[in-house]
Structures are given as structure tokens and as C-alpha cells.
Amino acid sequence: MNYIIYVSTSSKLLNSDELSQLLVSSRTKYNSKGITGMMLYSNGTIFQALEGEEEQLDQVFDSLQHDDLQKGVIKLKSGEERFRTFSDWSMGFKASCTDIITRAKGFVDPLRYDFLATYSDQNPAVNLLRSFAEYNLQY
């Protein structure tokens, strides 16, 4: 199983409705390609770890280079792992308790200190996601 970890900036700050749309559209797109992973968003920064077949990941990464939403896409790490770390595709961002998105399939609450507790510390994606959340997603 291959993986890529990247960071980018959004072309504008996204509100809750736009983040909800991104969650739904990304889940649909990635699930149809057999890609799993996690995206975290904070104040215009998108941090994402994706895993899947190398060809599919290369296609997704190429498309990100031409995406109107994401700018300055930088691959931080790529490689191969024996098993998938993420069983599905999910997304986390700061959301108010009243946001309907907090109940949407695929939403993770990165403000919960344990949102990555079930994932292996041996995986580089998990450690990078944890660091990003710790330093960027606090109130």
C-alpha cells in the first residue's frame, strides 16, 4: 500500500458550508478510486495523508497541482506501508457544536485529544497529522 502526505493552502478561507461540501465531494471522489486517508483543515491550510495504489495516488496528486481550491501543494513524504492505516477517508476541522457537519459520515473532531489514538504511532502519516492538529487546531 502506497501513501503520500502533503500540505497546501486553500485559495480562500473556507466556511462551514464549503468545508461540508469538500468533505462530501472528497469522500465520493476518493472512495471511488479506492483511496483512504485523512484531511485536516485549519485557517486556510490543508494537510492530507492519502493511501492507495501508486497509480491512483499519482493521478490524485497531479490533479491537485491544477486544483482551483488548493495552491502551493507540497509533497512532504511518500512511501509504502504494509497495511492501510485509515480504513476510510475522513476529514477534520474546527466546527461549532451546532454545525450539522459534526454528524456527517467521515467527519473527525480533531479537537478531541484522542482522535488519532486508535492509529499506530509507527505510521509517519499519523505522527504528522497529530503534530498538525496539535499546533494548528486548538482554540
VEXPA-830179 format. One record per atom (N, C-alpha, C): x, z, y negated; residue number from 1; residue in one letter; chain; atom name. Coordinates in Angstrom, 1 decimal, always signed. Atoms other than C-alpha are relative to their C-alpha. Layout:
N
REC; X; Z; Y; NUM; A; A; CA
...
//
This chain:
139
REC; +0.8; +0.0; +1.2; 1; M; A; N
REC; +0.0; +0.0; +0.0; 1; M; A; CA
REC; +0.9; +0.0; -1.2; 1; M; A; C
REC; -0.8; +0.1; +1.3; 2; N; A; N
REC; +1.5; -1.0; -3.4; 2; N; A; CA
REC; -0.8; +0.7; -1.1; 2; N; A; C
REC; +0.6; -0.7; +1.2; 3; Y; A; N
REC; +0.9; +0.7; -6.7; 3; Y; A; CA
REC; +0.7; -0.5; -1.3; 3; Y; A; C
REC; -0.6; +0.1; +1.3; 4; I; A; N
REC; +1.5; +0.2; -10.4; 4; I; A; CA
REC; -0.5; +1.1; -0.9; 4; I; A; C
REC; +0.4; -1.0; +1.0; 5; I; A; N
REC; +1.4; +2.7; -13.2; 5; I; A; CA
REC; +0.4; -0.6; -1.3; 5; I; A; C
REC; -0.3; +0.6; +1.3; 6; Y; A; N
REC; +1.1; +1.5; -16.7; 6; Y; A; CA
REC; -0.7; +0.8; -1.1; 6; Y; A; C
REC; +0.6; -0.6; +1.2; 7; V; A; N
REC; +0.3; +2.7; -20.2; 7; V; A; CA
REC; -0.2; -1.2; -1.0; 7; V; A; C
REC; +0.3; +1.0; +1.0; 8; S; A; N
REC; -1.3; +0.7; -23.1; 8; S; A; CA
REC; -0.7; +0.7; -1.1; 8; S; A; C
REC; +0.9; -0.5; +1.1; 9; T; A; N
REC; -3.1; +1.2; -26.4; 9; T; A; CA
REC; -1.2; -0.9; -0.1; 9; T; A; C
REC; +1.2; +0.8; +0.2; 10; S; A; N
REC; -6.6; +0.1; -27.0; 10; S; A; CA
REC; +0.0; -0.6; -1.3; 10; S; A; C
REC; +0.0; +0.7; +1.3; 11; S; A; N
REC; -7.2; -2.3; -29.8; 11; S; A; CA
REC; -0.8; +0.7; -1.0; 11; S; A; C
REC; +0.7; -0.9; +0.9; 12; K; A; N
REC; -9.5; +0.3; -31.3; 12; K; A; CA
REC; -0.3; +1.3; +0.7; 12; K; A; C
REC; +0.4; -1.2; -0.6; 13; L; A; N
REC; -10.6; +3.8; -30.7; 13; L; A; CA
REC; -1.4; -0.2; +0.6; 13; L; A; C
REC; +1.3; +0.2; -0.7; 14; L; A; N
REC; -13.4; +3.8; -28.1; 14; L; A; CA
REC; -0.9; +1.2; -0.1; 14; L; A; C
REC; +1.0; -1.1; +0.1; 15; N; A; N
REC; -16.6; +5.8; -28.5; 15; N; A; CA
REC; -0.5; +0.2; +1.5; 15; N; A; C
REC; +0.5; -0.3; -1.4; 16; S; A; N
REC; -18.5; +7.3; -25.5; 16; S; A; CA
REC; -0.7; -1.1; +0.6; 16; S; A; C
REC; +0.7; +1.1; -0.6; 17; D; A; N
REC; -20.7; +4.3; -25.1; 17; D; A; CA
REC; +0.9; -1.1; +0.5; 17; D; A; C
REC; -1.0; +1.0; -0.4; 18; E; A; N
REC; -17.7; +2.0; -25.0; 18; E; A; CA
REC; +0.8; +0.4; +1.2; 18; E; A; C
REC; -0.7; -0.6; -1.2; 19; L; A; N
REC; -15.9; +4.3; -22.5; 19; L; A; CA
REC; -0.9; -0.1; +1.2; 19; L; A; C
REC; +1.0; +0.1; -1.2; 20; S; A; N
REC; -19.1; +4.3; -20.3; 20; S; A; CA
REC; +0.0; -1.4; +0.5; 20; S; A; C
REC; +0.0; +1.4; -0.4; 21; Q; A; N
REC; -19.1; +0.5; -20.3; 21; Q; A; CA
REC; +1.3; -0.3; +0.7; 21; Q; A; C
REC; -1.3; +0.3; -0.6; 22; L; A; N
REC; -15.4; +0.4; -19.5; 22; L; A; CA
REC; +0.0; +0.6; +1.4; 22; L; A; C
REC; +0.1; -0.7; -1.3; 23; L; A; N
REC; -16.0; +2.9; -16.6; 23; L; A; CA
REC; -0.7; -0.9; +1.0; 23; L; A; C
REC; +0.9; +0.8; -0.9; 24; V; A; N
REC; -18.8; +0.8; -15.1; 24; V; A; CA
REC; +0.7; -1.4; +0.3; 24; V; A; C
REC; -0.6; +1.3; -0.2; 25; S; A; N
REC; -17.1; -2.6; -15.6; 25; S; A; CA
REC; +1.3; +0.0; +0.8; 25; S; A; C
REC; -1.3; -0.1; -0.8; 26; S; A; N
REC; -13.7; -1.5; -14.3; 26; S; A; CA
REC; -0.3; +0.4; +1.4; 26; S; A; C
REC; +0.3; -0.3; -1.4; 27; R; A; N
REC; -15.2; +0.1; -11.2; 27; R; A; CA
REC; -0.5; -1.2; +0.8; 27; R; A; C
REC; +0.5; +1.2; -0.6; 28; T; A; N
REC; -17.0; -3.1; -10.4; 28; T; A; CA
REC; +1.1; -1.0; +0.3; 28; T; A; C
REC; -1.1; +1.0; -0.2; 29; K; A; N
REC; -14.0; -5.3; -11.0; 29; K; A; CA
REC; +1.0; +0.4; +1.0; 29; K; A; C
REC; -1.0; -0.5; -0.9; 30; Y; A; N
REC; -11.5; -3.1; -9.2; 30; Y; A; CA
REC; -0.5; +0.1; +1.5; 30; Y; A; C
REC; +0.5; -0.2; -1.4; 31; N; A; N
REC; -13.7; -2.3; -6.2; 31; N; A; CA
REC; -0.2; -1.3; +0.7; 31; N; A; C
REC; +0.1; +1.3; -0.7; 32; S; A; N
REC; -14.4; -6.0; -5.6; 32; S; A; CA
REC; +1.3; -0.6; +0.4; 32; S; A; C
REC; -1.4; +0.5; -0.3; 33; K; A; N
REC; -10.6; -6.6; -5.4; 33; K; A; CA
REC; +0.7; +1.0; +1.0; 33; K; A; C
REC; -0.6; -0.9; -0.9; 34; G; A; N
REC; -10.0; -3.6; -3.1; 34; G; A; CA
REC; +1.0; +0.9; -0.7; 34; G; A; C
REC; -0.9; -0.8; +0.7; 35; I; A; N
REC; -8.2; -1.7; -5.8; 35; I; A; CA
REC; -0.6; +1.4; -0.3; 35; I; A; C
REC; +0.4; -1.3; +0.3; 36; T; A; N
REC; -8.4; +2.0; -6.2; 36; T; A; CA
REC; +1.1; +0.6; -1.0; 36; T; A; C
REC; -0.9; -0.6; +0.9; 37; G; A; N
REC; -6.8; +4.4; -8.7; 37; G; A; CA
REC; -0.7; +0.8; -1.0; 37; G; A; C
REC; +0.6; -0.9; +1.0; 38; M; A; N
REC; -7.4; +6.4; -11.8; 38; M; A; CA
REC; +0.5; -0.5; -1.4; 38; M; A; C
REC; -0.4; +0.3; +1.3; 39; M; A; N
REC; -7.5; +5.7; -15.5; 39; M; A; CA
REC; -0.4; +1.2; -0.9; 39; M; A; C
REC; +0.2; -1.0; +0.9; 40; L; A; N
REC; -7.2; +8.3; -18.2; 40; L; A; CA
REC; +0.1; -0.6; -1.4; 40; L; A; C
REC; +0.1; +0.6; +1.4; 41; Y; A; N
REC; -8.1; +7.6; -21.9; 41; Y; A; CA
REC; +0.1; +1.2; -1.0; 41; Y; A; C
REC; -0.1; -1.0; +1.0; 42; S; A; N
REC; -7.1; +9.7; -24.9; 42; S; A; CA
REC; +0.4; -0.7; -1.4; 42; S; A; C
REC; -0.4; +0.4; +1.3; 43; N; A; N
REC; -7.2; +8.7; -28.6; 43; N; A; CA
REC; +0.7; -1.4; -0.1; 43; N; A; C
REC; -0.6; +1.4; +0.1; 44; G; A; N
REC; -6.5; +5.0; -28.1; 44; G; A; CA
REC; +1.0; -0.3; +1.1; 44; G; A; C
REC; -1.0; +0.3; -1.0; 45; T; A; N
REC; -4.0; +5.4; -25.2; 45; T; A; CA
REC; -0.7; +0.0; +1.3; 45; T; A; C
REC; +0.5; +0.2; -1.3; 46; I; A; N
REC; -4.9; +4.1; -21.8; 46; I; A; CA
REC; +1.1; +0.2; +1.0; 46; I; A; C
REC; -1.0; -0.2; -1.0; 47; F; A; N
REC; -2.9; +5.4; -18.8; 47; F; A; CA
REC; -0.7; -0.2; +1.3; 47; F; A; C
REC; +0.7; +0.3; -1.3; 48; Q; A; N
REC; -3.7; +4.0; -15.4; 48; Q; A; CA
REC; +1.0; -0.2; +1.1; 48; Q; A; C
REC; -0.7; +0.2; -1.2; 49; A; A; N
REC; -2.5; +4.1; -11.9; 49; A; A; CA
REC; -0.9; -0.8; +0.9; 49; A; A; C
REC; +0.8; +0.8; -0.8; 50; L; A; N
REC; -3.7; +1.4; -9.6; 50; L; A; CA
REC; +0.7; -0.2; +1.3; 50; L; A; C
REC; -0.6; +0.3; -1.3; 51; E; A; N
REC; -3.1; +0.8; -5.9; 51; E; A; CA
REC; -0.9; -1.0; +0.8; 51; E; A; C
REC; +0.6; +1.1; -0.8; 52; G; A; N
REC; -3.9; -2.1; -3.6; 52; G; A; CA
REC; +1.0; -0.9; +0.5; 52; G; A; C
REC; -0.9; +1.0; -0.5; 53; E; A; N
REC; -2.4; -5.2; -2.2; 53; E; A; CA
REC; +0.8; -0.6; -1.2; 53; E; A; C
REC; -0.9; +0.5; +1.1; 54; E; A; N
REC; +0.5; -6.6; -4.2; 54; E; A; CA
REC; -0.5; -1.2; -0.8; 54; E; A; C
REC; +0.5; +1.2; +0.6; 55; E; A; N
REC; -1.1; -9.9; -4.9; 55; E; A; CA
REC; -1.2; +0.3; -1.0; 55; E; A; C
REC; +1.1; -0.4; +0.9; 56; Q; A; N
REC; -4.3; -8.3; -6.3; 56; Q; A; CA
REC; +0.5; +0.8; -1.2; 56; Q; A; C
REC; -0.5; -0.8; +1.1; 57; L; A; N
REC; -2.3; -5.8; -8.4; 57; L; A; CA
REC; +0.7; -0.9; -1.0; 57; L; A; C
REC; -0.6; +1.0; +0.9; 58; D; A; N
REC; -0.2; -8.7; -9.8; 58; D; A; CA
REC; -1.0; -0.7; -0.9; 58; D; A; C
REC; +1.0; +0.7; +0.7; 59; Q; A; N
REC; -3.3; -10.5; -10.8; 59; Q; A; CA
REC; -0.6; +0.8; -1.1; 59; Q; A; C
REC; +0.6; -0.9; +1.0; 60; V; A; N
REC; -4.8; -7.5; -12.5; 60; V; A; CA
REC; +1.0; +0.3; -1.1; 60; V; A; C
REC; -1.0; -0.3; +1.0; 61; F; A; N
REC; -1.6; -6.7; -14.3; 61; F; A; CA
REC; +0.2; -1.2; -1.0; 61; F; A; C
REC; -0.1; +1.2; +0.8; 62; D; A; N
REC; -1.3; -10.3; -15.5; 62; D; A; CA
REC; -1.2; -0.1; -0.9; 62; D; A; C
REC; +1.2; +0.1; +0.9; 63; S; A; N
REC; -4.9; -10.2; -16.8; 63; S; A; CA
REC; +0.1; +1.0; -1.1; 63; S; A; C
REC; -0.1; -1.1; +1.0; 64; L; A; N
REC; -4.1; -7.0; -18.7; 64; L; A; CA
REC; +0.8; -0.5; -1.2; 64; L; A; C
REC; -0.8; +0.5; +1.1; 65; Q; A; N
REC; -1.5; -8.9; -20.7; 65; Q; A; CA
REC; -0.7; -0.9; -1.0; 65; Q; A; C
REC; +0.9; +0.9; +0.8; 66; H; A; N
REC; -4.3; -11.1; -22.1; 66; H; A; CA
REC; -1.3; +0.7; -0.3; 66; H; A; C
REC; +1.3; -0.8; +0.2; 67; D; A; N
REC; -7.0; -8.4; -22.4; 67; D; A; CA
REC; -0.1; +0.3; -1.5; 67; D; A; C
REC; +0.3; -0.3; +1.4; 68; D; A; N
REC; -8.6; -8.1; -25.8; 68; D; A; CA
REC; -0.1; +1.5; -0.3; 68; D; A; C
REC; +0.1; -1.4; +0.2; 69; L; A; N
REC; -9.1; -4.4; -25.3; 69; L; A; CA
REC; +1.4; +0.8; +0.0; 69; L; A; C
REC; -1.2; -0.7; -0.2; 70; Q; A; N
REC; -5.6; -3.4; -24.2; 70; Q; A; CA
REC; +1.2; -0.7; -0.6; 70; Q; A; C
REC; -1.1; +0.6; +0.7; 71; K; A; N
REC; -2.5; -4.0; -26.3; 71; K; A; CA
REC; +1.3; +0.7; +0.4; 71; K; A; C
REC; -1.3; -0.6; -0.3; 72; G; A; N
REC; +1.2; -3.3; -25.6; 72; G; A; CA
REC; +0.0; +0.6; +1.4; 72; G; A; C
REC; +0.0; -0.5; -1.3; 73; V; A; N
REC; +0.8; -3.0; -21.9; 73; V; A; CA
REC; +1.4; +0.2; +0.6; 73; V; A; C
REC; -1.3; -0.2; -0.5; 74; I; A; N
REC; +3.9; -1.4; -20.4; 74; I; A; CA
REC; -0.1; +0.6; +1.4; 74; I; A; C
REC; +0.0; -0.5; -1.3; 75; K; A; N
REC; +4.5; -1.0; -16.7; 75; K; A; CA
REC; +1.1; +1.1; +0.1; 75; K; A; C
REC; -0.9; -1.1; -0.1; 76; L; A; N
REC; +6.0; +2.4; -16.1; 76; L; A; CA
REC; +0.7; +0.1; +1.3; 76; L; A; C
REC; -0.5; -0.1; -1.3; 77; K; A; N
REC; +6.5; +2.3; -12.4; 77; K; A; CA
REC; -0.8; -0.9; +1.0; 77; K; A; C
REC; +0.7; +0.7; -1.0; 78; S; A; N
REC; +5.6; +0.2; -9.4; 78; S; A; CA
REC; +0.8; +0.3; +1.3; 78; S; A; C
REC; -0.6; -0.3; -1.3; 79; G; A; N
REC; +6.3; +0.6; -5.7; 79; G; A; CA
REC; -0.9; -0.1; +1.1; 79; G; A; C
REC; +0.8; +0.0; -1.2; 80; E; A; N
REC; +5.0; +1.1; -2.3; 80; E; A; CA
REC; -0.1; +1.4; +0.6; 80; E; A; C
REC; +0.3; -1.3; -0.7; 81; E; A; N
REC; +3.4; +4.1; -0.6; 81; E; A; CA
REC; -0.6; -0.3; +1.3; 81; E; A; C
REC; +0.5; +0.2; -1.3; 82; R; A; N
REC; +2.4; +4.6; +2.9; 82; R; A; CA
REC; -1.5; -0.1; +0.1; 82; R; A; C
REC; +1.5; -0.1; +0.0; 83; F; A; N
REC; -1.2; +5.5; +2.2; 83; F; A; CA
REC; -0.5; +0.0; -1.4; 83; F; A; C
REC; +0.7; -0.1; +1.2; 84; R; A; N
REC; -3.7; +5.3; -0.6; 84; R; A; CA
REC; +0.0; +1.4; -0.5; 84; R; A; C
REC; +0.2; -1.3; +0.6; 85; T; A; N
REC; -3.7; +8.3; -2.9; 85; T; A; CA
REC; -1.4; +0.2; -0.4; 85; T; A; C
REC; +1.3; +0.0; +0.6; 86; F; A; N
REC; -7.0; +7.5; -4.5; 86; F; A; CA
REC; -1.0; -0.7; +0.9; 86; F; A; C
REC; +0.9; +0.7; -1.0; 87; S; A; N
REC; -9.9; +6.7; -2.2; 87; S; A; CA
REC; -1.0; -0.9; -0.7; 87; S; A; C
REC; +0.9; +0.8; +0.8; 88; D; A; N
REC; -11.9; +5.1; -5.0; 88; D; A; CA
REC; +0.6; -0.2; -1.4; 88; D; A; C
REC; -0.5; +0.2; +1.3; 89; W; A; N
REC; -11.5; +4.1; -8.6; 89; W; A; CA
REC; -0.7; +0.9; -0.9; 89; W; A; C
REC; +0.7; -0.9; +0.9; 90; S; A; N
REC; -12.2; +6.7; -11.3; 90; S; A; CA
REC; +0.7; +0.0; -1.4; 90; S; A; C
REC; -0.4; +0.0; +1.4; 91; M; A; N
REC; -11.8; +7.3; -15.0; 91; M; A; CA
REC; -0.3; +1.4; -0.6; 91; M; A; C
REC; +0.1; -1.2; +0.7; 92; G; A; N
REC; -11.3; +10.4; -17.1; 92; G; A; CA
REC; +0.3; -0.1; -1.5; 92; G; A; C
REC; -0.2; -0.1; +1.4; 93; F; A; N
REC; -11.6; +11.1; -20.8; 93; F; A; CA
REC; -0.8; +1.1; -0.5; 93; F; A; C
REC; +0.7; -1.1; +0.6; 94; K; A; N
REC; -12.8; +13.8; -23.2; 94; K; A; CA
REC; -1.4; -0.5; -0.2; 94; K; A; C
REC; +1.4; +0.3; +0.2; 95; A; A; N
REC; -16.6; +13.8; -23.1; 95; A; A; CA
REC; -0.7; +1.3; -0.3; 95; A; A; C
REC; +0.7; -1.2; +0.3; 96; S; A; N
REC; -19.0; +16.2; -24.6; 96; S; A; CA
REC; -0.9; +0.4; +1.2; 96; S; A; C
REC; +0.9; -0.4; -1.1; 97; C; A; N
REC; -21.2; +18.2; -22.2; 97; C; A; CA
REC; -1.3; -0.7; +0.1; 97; C; A; C
REC; +1.3; +0.7; +0.0; 98; T; A; N
REC; -24.2; +16.3; -23.3; 98; T; A; CA
REC; +0.1; -1.5; +0.3; 98; T; A; C
REC; -0.2; +1.4; -0.3; 99; D; A; N
REC; -22.7; +12.9; -22.5; 99; D; A; CA
REC; -0.6; -0.3; +1.4; 99; D; A; C
REC; +0.5; +0.4; -1.3; 100; I; A; N
REC; -24.6; +11.2; -19.7; 100; I; A; CA
REC; +1.1; -0.5; +0.9; 100; I; A; C
REC; -1.1; +0.5; -0.7; 101; I; A; N
REC; -21.3; +9.7; -18.6; 101; I; A; CA
REC; +0.6; +1.1; +1.0; 101; I; A; C
REC; -0.6; -1.1; -0.8; 102; T; A; N
REC; -20.2; +13.1; -17.2; 102; T; A; CA
REC; -0.6; +0.0; +1.4; 102; T; A; C
REC; +0.6; +0.0; -1.3; 103; R; A; N
REC; -22.6; +12.5; -14.3; 103; R; A; CA
REC; +0.1; -1.4; +0.7; 103; R; A; C
REC; -0.1; +1.3; -0.5; 104; A; A; N
REC; -21.7; +8.9; -13.7; 104; A; A; CA
REC; +1.0; -0.1; +1.2; 104; A; A; C
REC; -0.9; +0.2; -1.2; 105; K; A; N
REC; -20.0; +7.8; -10.4; 105; K; A; CA
REC; +1.3; -0.5; -0.5; 105; K; A; C
REC; -1.3; +0.4; +0.3; 106; G; A; N
REC; -16.3; +7.6; -10.9; 106; G; A; CA
REC; +0.6; +0.8; -1.2; 106; G; A; C
REC; -0.5; -0.7; +1.1; 107; F; A; N
REC; -16.1; +9.9; -13.9; 107; F; A; CA
REC; +0.7; +1.3; +0.5; 107; F; A; C
REC; -0.7; -1.2; -0.3; 108; V; A; N
REC; -13.5; +12.7; -13.6; 108; V; A; CA
REC; +0.2; +0.8; -1.3; 108; V; A; C
REC; -0.2; -0.8; +1.2; 109; D; A; N
REC; -13.2; +15.6; -16.0; 109; D; A; CA
REC; +1.4; +0.5; -0.1; 109; D; A; C
REC; -1.5; -0.3; +0.1; 110; P; A; N
REC; -9.5; +15.7; -17.0; 110; P; A; CA
REC; +0.2; +1.3; -0.7; 110; P; A; C
REC; -0.2; -1.3; +0.6; 111; L; A; N
REC; -10.1; +18.9; -18.9; 111; L; A; CA
REC; -0.1; +1.2; +0.9; 111; L; A; C
REC; -0.1; -1.0; -1.0; 112; R; A; N
REC; -10.6; +20.8; -15.7; 112; R; A; CA
REC; +1.4; +0.0; +0.5; 112; R; A; C
REC; -1.4; -0.1; -0.4; 113; Y; A; N
REC; -7.2; +22.1; -14.8; 113; Y; A; CA
REC; +0.3; -0.5; +1.4; 113; Y; A; C
REC; -0.2; +0.3; -1.4; 114; D; A; N
REC; -7.7; +21.3; -11.2; 114; D; A; CA
REC; -0.5; -1.4; +0.4; 114; D; A; C
REC; +0.5; +1.3; -0.3; 115; F; A; N
REC; -8.9; +17.7; -11.5; 115; F; A; CA
REC; +0.9; -0.9; +1.0; 115; F; A; C
REC; -0.9; +0.7; -0.9; 116; L; A; N
REC; -5.9; +16.4; -9.6; 116; L; A; CA
REC; +0.5; +0.9; +1.2; 116; L; A; C
REC; -0.5; -0.9; -0.9; 117; A; A; N
REC; -5.5; +19.4; -7.3; 117; A; A; CA
REC; +0.0; -0.5; +1.5; 117; A; A; C
REC; +0.2; +0.4; -1.4; 118; T; A; N
REC; -6.6; +17.6; -4.1; 118; T; A; CA
REC; +1.0; -1.2; +0.3; 118; T; A; C
REC; -0.9; +1.1; -0.2; 119; Y; A; N
REC; -3.9; +14.9; -4.6; 119; Y; A; CA
REC; +1.4; +0.5; +0.2; 119; Y; A; C
REC; -1.4; -0.4; -0.3; 120; S; A; N
REC; -0.3; +15.1; -3.3; 120; S; A; CA
REC; +0.9; +0.0; -1.2; 120; S; A; C
REC; -1.0; -0.1; +1.1; 121; D; A; N
REC; +2.4; +16.2; -5.7; 121; D; A; CA
REC; +1.2; -0.9; +0.3; 121; D; A; C
REC; -1.1; +0.9; -0.4; 122; Q; A; N
REC; +4.7; +13.8; -3.8; 122; Q; A; CA
REC; -0.2; -1.4; -0.6; 122; Q; A; C
REC; +0.3; +1.3; +0.5; 123; N; A; N
REC; +3.0; +10.8; -5.3; 123; N; A; CA
REC; +0.4; -0.1; -1.5; 123; N; A; C
REC; -0.4; +0.1; +1.4; 124; P; A; N
REC; +4.6; +9.6; -8.6; 124; P; A; CA
REC; -1.2; -0.2; -0.9; 124; P; A; C
REC; +1.2; +0.3; +0.8; 125; A; A; N
REC; +1.2; +8.4; -9.9; 125; A; A; CA
REC; -0.7; +1.3; -0.4; 125; A; A; C
REC; +0.7; -1.3; +0.2; 126; V; A; N
REC; -0.3; +11.9; -9.5; 126; V; A; CA
REC; +0.8; +0.8; -1.1; 126; V; A; C
REC; -0.8; -0.8; +1.0; 127; N; A; N
REC; +2.6; +13.6; -11.4; 127; N; A; CA
REC; -0.1; -0.6; -1.4; 127; N; A; C
REC; +0.1; +0.6; +1.3; 128; L; A; N
REC; +2.4; +11.1; -14.2; 128; L; A; CA
REC; -1.4; +0.2; -0.6; 128; L; A; C
REC; +1.4; -0.3; +0.5; 129; L; A; N
REC; -1.4; +11.4; -14.5; 129; L; A; CA
REC; -0.1; +1.4; -0.5; 129; L; A; C
REC; +0.1; -1.4; +0.3; 130; R; A; N
REC; -1.1; +15.1; -14.5; 130; R; A; CA
REC; +0.7; +0.3; -1.3; 130; R; A; C
REC; -0.7; -0.2; +1.3; 131; S; A; N
REC; +1.5; +15.0; -17.3; 131; S; A; CA
REC; -0.7; -0.5; -1.2; 131; S; A; C
REC; +0.7; +0.7; +1.1; 132; F; A; N
REC; -0.5; +12.6; -19.4; 132; F; A; CA
REC; -1.2; +0.9; -0.4; 132; F; A; C
REC; +1.1; -0.8; +0.2; 133; A; A; N
REC; -3.6; +14.8; -19.0; 133; A; A; CA
REC; +0.4; +1.3; -0.7; 133; A; A; C
REC; -0.5; -1.3; +0.5; 134; E; A; N
REC; -1.7; +18.0; -19.8; 134; E; A; CA
REC; +0.3; -0.1; -1.5; 134; E; A; C
REC; -0.5; +0.2; +1.3; 135; Y; A; N
REC; -0.2; +16.6; -23.0; 135; Y; A; CA
REC; -0.9; -0.8; -1.0; 135; Y; A; C
REC; +0.9; +0.8; +0.8; 136; N; A; N
REC; -3.0; +14.3; -24.2; 136; N; A; CA
REC; -1.4; +0.3; +0.0; 136; N; A; C
REC; +1.5; -0.2; -0.2; 137; L; A; N
REC; -6.4; +15.5; -23.1; 137; L; A; CA
REC; -0.4; +1.4; -0.2; 137; L; A; C
REC; +0.4; -1.3; +0.3; 138; Q; A; N
REC; -6.5; +19.0; -24.4; 138; Q; A; CA
REC; -0.7; +0.1; -1.4; 138; Q; A; C
REC; +0.6; -0.2; +1.3; 139; Y; A; N
REC; -8.8; +20.2; -27.2; 139; Y; A; CA
REC; +0.8; +0.7; -1.0; 139; Y; A; C
//
